[in-house]
Amino acid sequence: MTRSIVVVSAGLSVPSSTRLLADVLGEAVERAVTARGEEAEVEHVELRPLAHALADHLLTGFPAGDLAEAIDRVVRADALVVVTPVFAGSYSGLFKTFFDVLEIGALEGKPVLIGATAGTARHSLVLDHALRPLFAYLRALVVPTGVFAASEDFGGGGLDGGLRKRADRAATELAALLGCAGKATVHPPRRRSVEDELADPTPFEQLLKEAGGDSVR
């Protein structure tokens, strides 16, 4: 059985230590899933190129183009690896915006491995005081081990041994959660895009009915 793993990275620079950690975690998850006798298809979603589309989505309520495709991949994935740089002691605004525009319940029951990067280890608590509560609110299943990487973890062009061990442990936990999920995974329906609305407009009566429900935000 092939497991779909989507790695979401919110790094802003090129090259990015956030993307580097995302690559490390993605590779670790692929190894862990393979060790359990399954196949893993790992895809990456970089949020930096989607920044303008995310701002447009906040204003229009509709994702378009690459953003719509990225959202669809995240929603349909069997598991996620999410990595953000630390800004002002928390996740970045770009990272938060992406998860803000997902439909309510889109991540419910989905296994998630959380990761973060910063210049020093002083920010490592961001995993527990910011990222873990966010994904708990989204009703995702967050693995016990989060992975934080400071600049020193990438020193000398290589990886710190402790970072590699943490990545492997977190990946093993994610693979175990995937195994507990069983073979039948129910994915939410794909969100309607601007193109969908133009091709087949939602009836006005239905829009009024939805506007009176709990889905409004």
C-alpha positions in Angstrom: 0.0 0.0 0.0 1.3 3.5 -0.9 1.0 6.2 1.8 0.7 9.8 0.6 2.9 12.1 2.8 2.8 15.9 2.1 5.6 18.0 3.6 4.5 21.7 4.1 7.4 24.1 4.4 7.1 27.9 5.2 10.6 29.0 4.7 11.1 32.5 3.3 14.7 32.6 2.2 16.4 30.7 -0.6 18.2 28.5 0.4 16.2 27.9 3.6 17.0 26.0 6.8 13.3 25.4 7.1 13.2 23.6 3.8 16.4 21.7 4.8 14.7 20.4 7.9 11.6 19.6 5.9 13.7 17.5 3.5 15.3 15.7 6.5 11.9 14.9 8.0 10.4 13.8 4.6 13.3 11.4 4.0 13.0 10.1 7.6 9.3 9.4 7.2 9.9 7.7 3.9 12.4 5.4 5.6 10.1 4.7 8.5 7.0 3.9 6.4 9.1 1.6 4.1 10.5 -0.2 7.2 6.8 -1.1 8.1 6.4 -2.8 4.7 4.5 0.0 2.9 5.5 2.5 0.3 5.6 6.2 0.8 5.0 8.9 -1.8 6.5 12.1 -0.4 5.5 15.5 -1.9 6.5 19.0 -0.9 4.4 22.1 -0.7 6.4 25.3 -0.5 4.3 28.2 0.8 6.7 31.0 -0.2 5.5 31.0 -3.9 1.9 30.9 -2.7 2.0 34.0 -0.5 0.1 36.3 -3.0 -2.5 33.6 -3.7 -3.1 33.2 0.0 -3.7 36.9 0.4 -6.1 36.8 -2.5 -7.9 33.8 -1.0 -8.4 35.6 2.3 -10.2 38.4 0.4 -12.2 36.3 -2.2 -12.8 33.1 -0.3 -11.7 31.0 -3.2 -8.3 29.4 -3.9 -7.0 29.4 -7.4 -4.3 27.8 -9.5 -1.3 26.4 -7.6 -2.9 27.2 -4.2 -6.0 25.2 -5.0 -3.8 22.3 -6.0 -1.7 22.6 -2.8 -4.7 22.7 -0.6 -6.1 19.6 -2.3 -2.9 17.7 -1.9 -2.8 18.5 1.8 -6.4 17.6 2.4 -6.1 14.3 0.6 -2.7 13.3 2.1 -2.6 10.3 4.5 -0.2 12.3 6.8 1.5 15.7 7.0 5.0 17.0 7.9 4.8 20.7 8.7 7.8 23.0 9.3 7.8 26.7 10.0 10.5 29.3 10.9 10.0 31.0 14.2 8.9 34.6 14.1 8.3 36.7 17.3 8.3 33.5 19.3 5.7 31.6 17.3 5.0 30.2 13.8 5.2 32.5 10.8 2.2 34.4 9.5 2.6 32.7 6.1 2.4 29.3 7.8 -0.6 30.2 9.9 -2.4 31.8 6.9 -2.2 28.5 4.9 -3.9 26.5 7.7 -6.4 29.3 8.2 -7.8 28.9 4.7 -8.4 25.2 5.0 -12.0 24.1 5.4 -13.1 23.3 9.0 -12.5 19.7 9.7 -10.0 19.2 6.8 -7.3 17.9 9.1 -9.5 16.0 11.5 -7.8 12.7 12.4 -4.9 13.2 10.1 -1.4 12.3 11.5 0.9 15.3 11.7 4.6 15.6 12.5 5.5 19.2 13.6 8.9 20.9 13.1 10.4 24.4 13.4 13.6 26.3 12.8 15.3 29.3 14.4 18.7 30.8 15.0 19.1 29.5 18.5 17.7 26.7 20.7 16.0 29.3 22.9 13.0 29.1 20.6 12.5 25.3 20.9 9.4 25.6 23.1 7.6 26.9 20.0 6.7 23.3 19.2 4.7 22.9 22.4 3.3 26.4 23.1 2.3 27.2 19.5 2.4 24.4 16.9 1.0 21.6 19.1 -2.1 23.7 20.3 -2.7 24.8 16.7 -3.0 21.3 15.3 -4.8 20.1 18.3 -7.4 22.8 17.6 -7.6 21.5 14.0 -8.2 18.0 15.4 -5.2 16.5 13.8 -3.2 13.7 15.5 0.1 15.2 16.4 3.0 12.8 17.0 4.6 13.0 20.5 8.0 14.0 19.2 8.4 17.4 17.6 11.6 18.4 15.8 13.3 21.7 16.3 16.5 22.7 14.6 18.7 25.7 15.4 21.5 27.0 13.1 24.1 25.0 15.0 22.3 21.8 14.0 23.3 22.4 10.4 26.9 23.4 11.1 29.7 22.4 8.8 27.4 21.5 6.0 26.3 18.3 7.8 23.6 17.4 10.3 23.9 17.2 14.0 23.6 13.6 15.2 20.9 14.6 17.8 18.8 16.2 15.1 19.0 13.1 13.0 17.9 10.9 15.9 15.0 13.2 16.7 13.9 13.1 13.1 14.0 9.3 13.0 12.1 9.0 16.2 9.3 11.4 15.1 9.1 9.7 11.7 8.7 6.3 13.4 5.9 7.7 15.5 4.2 9.1 12.4 4.5 5.8 10.5 3.0 4.0 13.5 0.0 6.3 13.5 -0.4 5.6 9.8 -0.4 1.9 10.6 -3.1 2.4 13.2 -5.3 4.3 10.7 -5.8 1.1 8.7 -6.1 0.9 4.9 -9.3 2.7 4.5 -8.8 6.5 4.8 -11.8 8.8 4.2 -10.8 12.1 2.6 -12.9 15.2 2.6 -14.4 16.3 -0.7 -12.3 18.6 -2.8 -13.0 22.3 -2.2 -14.7 24.1 -5.1 -12.3 26.5 -6.9 -13.0 29.7 -8.8 -13.0 27.6 -12.0 -15.6 25.3 -10.6 -17.9 28.2 -9.6 -17.6 29.7 -13.1 -18.4 26.4 -14.8 -21.2 25.4 -12.5 -22.3 28.3 -10.2 -23.7 27.4 -6.8 -27.5 28.3 -6.6 -28.1 31.5 -4.7 -30.6 29.7 -2.4 -27.8 27.3 -1.4 -25.4 30.2 -0.7 -28.0 31.8 1.5 -28.6 28.5 3.4 -24.8 28.0 3.9 -24.4 31.6 5.1 -26.8 30.9 7.9 -24.8 27.9 9.2 -21.8 27.4 11.3 -19.4 27.4 8.3 -19.2 31.2 8.2 -16.0 32.8 9.5 
